[in-house]
Amino acid sequence: MNLRFPDPAQRAAIAAAAKQAGVSMQEYILSAAYDRATAVEQRFLEGFKASMARSGAAFAAEPSSIDVGAEQRVSEQEALRELQRQEQGRAA
């Protein structure tokens, strides 16, 4: 890794921080980058979880057209059985 800094004060500050942490500059910079990336990931995941909770609450508040009643499920099962009987009759 090539560590070039246009600002000598910035390089000195990073070097001092790395020395205080007892690691090389490369390791210090990579560690800081990793920490920053995981912090961004955590914020994203927290936002995603909050969004999922809001969406779940919105769907729970309104009756769903996807969730069919017991009567419709029985009808669909009977239709499926009839279709399977017809297919077995053709195969025979």
C-alpha positions, 0 to 999 in steps of 0.5 A: 500500500502506498501511503501518500498524503498531500497534507504533511500535518495529516500524515503526522496526525495519522502516524502519531495515532498509529504509534499510540495504538501500537500498529503500523500506519497501514494497519491503522488506516485499514482498521479505520476504513473497516470500522467506518464501513461496518458502521455504515453497514450497521446504519443501513441494517438498522434502517432496513429493519425499521422499514421492515417493521413499518411495512409489516405494521402497514400490511397487518393494519389492512386486510390482505387480498392475498390471505384468502379465507378458509372457504376459498382455500377449501375450494382451491384444494377441491379444484386441485384434486379434481385437476389431478384426477383428470390428469391421472385419467388421461395418463391411464 
